[in-house]
Structures are given as C-alpha cells and as structure tokens.
Amino acid sequence: MGVKSKAAAAILVLLLFLGSLWLQGSLDYHWDSCLKGYNQGNTLHQLYNSSGADGAEGPQVIEGCPGQNFQVSLLLSHLVLAAPASSSDVLLQPYLSSWDELVKFMEALGPMVGLISKEIKTKTSIIRQLALLADADPEAELGPDVHSINSVGTEAGAKDKQEPLQHTGAYHSVRSMIWVELKRGLVDFKHQTDSGCRTLLRLHRALLWLKLFLEKLAETPVAGRLRSPSELCREAYKSTLAEHHTWFVRTAAEVAFTAMPERAFFFRLVCVQNQEEMSATLNRVVQALGEVYDRTQKALEENGMLDLP
C-alpha cells in the first residue's frame, strides 16, 4: 500500500472513530405537547430586521432558497422566536429547532464535517425526551413561584415591572428547566449526568463555535484577501470547543475541517450571489445567535453551571 493510500486509510479510521464517540444513539421525538403557542408557519421564510421594519427602505426579507435542505430563513426565524423581546429567557422548542437547522447546515458541508452534527442530534434528543417525560409527570410542572425564574423584560419607556411569563411545561424555557432540575436534584455539580442543564451547556459551547465561524465567514476581505472557510472554521474551533475536547478529538476535528467546501459553496448554501450579500445575511444570523447565546450564558452563570462535568 502506497503512502497516500495509507494516509487516506488513517484519516478514514480517525473519522470513523470520531463518529463513534458522537454516535451514542439518537431519539426521534416530537415535542407536540410543549409550547402550544409556538407556530412556525406564521413566521418562516419571512423575517424583518429591526432597522428595516421602520426604515425608509422598508422591511428586508430573507426568502426561502428552493432546492436545498438548509434554509437560512428558517434558522433566523427559530432564533428570533427563541429569544422573544418580551422576555429575558430562551424558549426551548424554537431553540432546539434552531439546532435542527444548524445540523442541516453542518451536514451540507460534507460527510466528514457532518459527523459533528451527530453529537448535536443526540443532545437535542435528550432535552426533548426530558421534556416529554416531565410533561407526563405533574410533579415536574412549574410551581406558583414561576415569577422567580421567568420574568417579562421591560420595553423602552415602560415601567420597571416584572410579571410571570406564561408557560406550558417544566421544559418550556432555559430558566424553567434550570429551576425544575435544581428543585428535583437532577443536576450534579461533581459527576456527569444526562440532565437537561448539562446537555444544554454542551450545546451552548457548540453554539459559540458556530456563531464565531459564521461571524468570521461574514467578514469583509483583509488586504483584498478572503480567508478560506476551512481556515476560519479551524480558528473558531480552536478558540471555543477545542479547550473542552481531548487531544484525539481535536486532531480528528482538524482533519474534518480540511474537507470544508470553498467560499462559493457557502454563497449557494445561504442563497446569495456574492460576499457582500452573504455578509449582510450572516450578520443578521450572528446577531440573533448572539442574543440567544448571551441569555443562555447569563442563566447558566447565575446558577453556577458553566463548568458542569
């Protein structure tokens, strides 16, 4: 066997092993009982940015992109719904739906990069399963002191006042999940568990990686040069997820990033014609991702959960 063949075989074995680390089973659940008021159909494919809604140029709309699985319009709509302006909380169903779309994004980049999405699917399924189990257990429902964990934010010019946020289940939002799991003793600060809080923390870290990658992908050229997506994704990984992974996983991830498509592929994936259009679209996505990330970060930090084992 030649040197190139041996190298290719080694890479294949490495990636297969990486996949085995992340492929720990996936649960296919439908969360029909939670968030009954969440209606995707009313918002999908048409989202307005905050400045365009009242601006002279009128609303800016991101249309659906026919013929492909990943839809940036759907991702943006889920993210906006996950972080409603009337609350400082993060709603879990649209949050997980955002991850469903981000998984499609990763899978579109090829089978080697798509291996990373297997871990994400497993973790979103864990939270969905916990939500169903909690919904079937009346003892897991939020108590009358729900105001202590969910409060409506104040709008500009409004009175400084907090009111209970309506809920439909223990896993309705990030803060309701944290409150319920702490109350029921499900969060272990010393040992690994499959609690929703620990699972959320892993998703939270991965969200920062993707947010940073998309932010870098939206950057304008430096000295007339646009860096390759592979370089940008590797850079984002090193400053986020890499510090939580073993050497072997980091090495396997590095190999996976070498298979990242070129920039022209991302133009098609985001359904734009050039870098200027992609920057405008991705900056809106990054802003929405940032809002969800910051709210989740604050909730986890307030409860000492940023270092759950």
C-alpha positions in Angstrom: 0.0 0.0 0.0 1.4 3.4 -1.0 2.0 6.3 1.3 -1.1 8.2 0.0 -3.3 5.1 0.4 -2.1 4.6 4.0 -2.7 8.3 4.8 -6.2 8.1 3.4 -6.9 4.9 5.3 -5.6 6.5 8.5 -7.9 9.6 8.0 -10.9 7.3 7.4 -10.2 5.3 10.6 -9.8 8.5 12.5 -13.0 10.0 11.3 -14.9 6.8 11.9 -13.7 6.7 15.4 -14.7 10.3 15.9 -18.1 9.4 14.7 -18.3 6.5 17.2 -17.6 9.0 20.0 -20.5 11.1 19.0 -22.9 8.4 17.8 -24.3 7.3 21.1 -27.9 6.9 19.8 -30.4 9.4 18.7 -34.0 9.6 19.9 -36.7 10.7 17.4 -39.2 12.6 19.5 -41.9 15.1 18.6 -42.5 17.8 21.1 -46.1 18.4 20.4 -47.2 18.9 24.0 -44.9 21.9 24.8 -45.2 25.5 23.7 -48.6 25.1 22.0 -48.5 28.8 21.1 -45.3 28.4 19.0 -46.4 28.4 15.4 -43.6 28.2 12.9 -45.8 28.6 9.9 -46.6 32.2 10.7 -43.0 33.4 10.6 -41.0 31.0 8.4 -39.2 32.3 5.3 -40.1 36.0 6.0 -38.2 37.9 8.7 -37.6 41.6 9.1 -34.6 43.1 10.7 -35.2 45.7 13.4 -33.9 48.6 11.5 -35.7 47.8 8.3 -39.1 47.5 9.8 -39.4 51.2 10.4 -36.8 52.5 7.9 -37.4 54.4 4.8 -36.4 51.5 2.6 -39.0 49.2 4.1 -38.6 45.7 5.6 -35.8 43.5 4.5 -36.9 39.9 3.9 -34.9 36.7 3.7 -36.7 34.4 1.3 -36.6 30.6 1.3 -34.0 29.0 -1.0 -35.6 26.4 -3.2 -33.9 23.0 -3.9 -31.9 22.6 -0.7 -32.4 21.3 2.8 -30.8 24.0 4.9 -32.7 27.3 4.9 -31.1 30.4 6.5 -34.6 32.0 6.7 -35.8 29.1 8.9 -32.7 29.4 11.1 -33.2 33.1 11.6 -36.9 32.7 12.4 -36.3 30.0 15.0 -33.6 32.1 16.7 -35.9 35.2 16.8 -38.7 33.1 18.4 -36.3 31.5 20.9 -35.4 34.9 22.3 -38.6 37.0 22.3 -38.3 40.7 23.0 -40.9 40.4 25.8 -38.6 38.2 27.9 -35.0 37.7 29.0 -35.4 34.0 28.8 -34.8 31.5 25.9 -37.7 29.3 24.8 -36.5 25.8 24.4 -38.6 24.5 21.5 -37.6 27.2 19.0 -34.0 26.9 20.4 -33.9 23.2 19.6 -35.5 23.9 16.2 -32.6 26.3 15.6 -30.3 23.4 16.2 -32.2 21.3 13.8 -31.5 23.8 11.1 -27.8 24.2 12.2 -27.5 20.5 11.9 -28.7 20.7 8.3 -26.1 23.4 7.7 -23.3 21.2 9.0 -24.5 18.2 7.1 -24.5 20.2 3.9 -20.7 20.8 4.3 -20.0 17.1 3.6 -19.9 13.8 5.5 -16.7 14.5 7.4 -17.9 17.8 8.8 -21.4 16.3 9.2 -20.1 13.8 11.7 -20.0 16.6 14.3 -23.8 17.0 13.9 -24.3 13.5 15.3 -23.4 14.7 18.8 -25.8 17.7 18.4 -28.7 15.4 17.4 -28.1 13.2 20.4 -28.1 16.2 22.8 -31.2 17.9 21.4 -33.0 14.5 21.6 -32.0 14.2 25.3 -33.7 17.5 26.1 -36.7 16.6 24.0 -37.1 13.3 25.8 -36.8 15.0 29.2 -39.5 17.5 28.2 -41.9 14.7 27.3 -41.2 12.8 30.5 -41.7 16.0 32.5 -44.9 16.8 30.7 -46.2 13.4 31.6 -45.3 13.9 35.3 -47.4 16.6 37.0 -44.8 16.9 39.8 -42.4 18.3 37.3 -44.6 21.2 36.3 -43.6 24.7 37.4 -44.9 25.8 40.8 -46.7 29.1 41.7 -43.3 30.8 42.2 -42.6 30.7 38.5 -42.1 34.5 38.6 -38.7 33.9 40.3 -37.3 32.3 37.2 -39.3 33.7 34.3 -39.9 37.4 34.1 -41.0 39.7 31.3 -38.4 42.3 30.3 -39.2 45.9 30.3 -39.5 47.8 27.0 -38.2 51.2 26.4 -40.3 53.8 28.2 -42.2 51.1 30.1 -42.4 50.9 33.9 -39.8 48.9 35.7 -42.0 45.9 36.4 -41.8 42.2 36.3 -44.6 39.8 35.6 -44.8 36.0 35.3 -44.1 34.6 31.8 -46.8 32.2 30.6 -45.5 28.6 30.4 -46.8 25.2 29.3 -44.3 22.9 30.9 -41.3 22.4 33.0 -39.0 22.5 30.0 -40.7 25.5 28.4 -37.6 27.6 28.6 -34.0 27.6 29.7 -34.7 29.2 33.1 -37.7 26.9 33.8 -35.6 23.8 33.0 -32.8 25.0 35.3 -35.3 25.8 38.1 -37.1 22.4 37.9 -33.9 20.3 37.6 -32.4 22.1 40.6 -35.6 21.7 42.6 -35.7 18.0 41.8 -32.0 17.4 42.4 -31.3 16.3 38.9 -28.2 18.5 38.4 -24.9 17.0 39.7 -22.1 19.5 40.0 -19.5 16.8 40.5 -20.4 13.9 38.3 -21.6 13.5 34.7 -25.3 13.1 34.3 -27.8 13.3 31.4 -29.6 16.3 33.0 -31.0 18.9 30.7 -28.7 21.5 32.2 -25.5 19.6 31.5 -26.8 18.8 28.0 -27.7 22.4 27.3 -24.2 23.5 28.4 -22.6 21.3 25.7 -25.0 22.7 23.1 -24.2 26.2 24.4 -20.5 25.7 23.8 -21.1 24.4 20.3 -23.3 27.4 19.6 -20.4 29.7 20.4 -18.2 27.9 17.9 -20.8 28.1 15.1 -21.5 31.8 15.9 -17.9 32.7 15.7 -17.4 30.7 12.5 -20.4 32.5 10.8 -19.1 35.8 12.1 -15.7 35.2 10.5 -17.4 34.0 7.3 -19.2 37.3 7.1 -16.0 39.4 7.5 -15.0 41.6 4.6 -11.7 41.0 2.8 -8.5 41.9 4.6 -5.9 43.4 2.2 -8.1 42.2 -0.6 -8.0 38.6 0.5 -10.8 36.4 1.8 -9.6 33.6 4.1 -10.8 30.1 3.3 -13.8 28.7 5.2 -11.6 25.8 6.4 -9.1 28.3 8.0 -11.9 30.3 9.6 -13.7 27.2 11.0 -10.5 25.8 12.4 -9.7 29.2 14.0 -13.2 29.4 15.6 -12.9 25.8 16.9 -9.5 26.4 18.5 -10.9 29.4 20.5 -14.1 27.7 21.6 -14.7 23.9 21.6 -11.1 22.8 21.4 -10.4 23.6 25.1 -13.2 21.1 26.1 -12.0 18.3 23.9 -9.3 15.6 24.2 -6.3 15.7 22.0 -7.7 12.9 19.9 -11.0 14.6 19.3 -9.2 17.9 18.5 -7.0 16.1 16.0 -9.9 14.4 14.3 -11.8 17.7 14.1 -8.8 19.3 12.5 -8.9 16.6 9.8 -12.6 17.1 9.3 -12.1 20.8 8.7 -9.7 20.2 5.8 -12.7 18.9 3.9 -14.6 22.2 4.3 -16.0 23.5 1.0 -14.8 26.7 -0.6 -16.5 30.0 -0.2 -18.5 29.8 -3.4 -20.3 26.8 -1.9 -21.4 29.0 1.0 -22.8 31.6 -1.4 -25.1 28.9 -2.7 -25.9 27.5 0.7 -27.0 30.9 2.1 -28.6 31.7 -1.3 -26.7 34.8 -2.1 -24.6 36.0 -5.1 -21.5 37.4 -3.5 -19.6 38.2 -0.3 -21.4 41.5 0.3 -24.8 39.8 0.3 -23.5 36.9 2.4 -22.1 39.3 4.9 -25.4 41.1 5.3 -27.3 37.9 5.7 -24.9 36.2 8.1 -24.5 39.3 10.2 -28.3 39.1 11.0 -27.9 35.4 11.9 -24.9 36.2 14.1 -26.8 38.9 15.9 -29.7 36.5 16.6 -27.3 33.8 17.6 -25.6 36.3 20.0 -28.9 37.2 21.7 -29.7 33.5 22.3 -26.2 32.8 23.5 -26.0 35.8 25.8 -29.3 34.9 27.5 -28.3 31.3 28.0 -24.9 32.3 29.2 -26.4 34.5 31.8 -28.9 31.9 33.1 -26.1 29.2 33.3 -23.7 31.6 35.0 -26.2 32.8 37.6 -26.7 29.2 38.6 -23.0 28.2 38.6 -23.4 25.8 35.7 -20.7 26.9 33.3 -18.4 24.1 34.4 -20.8 21.2 34.9 -18.8 17.9 34.4 
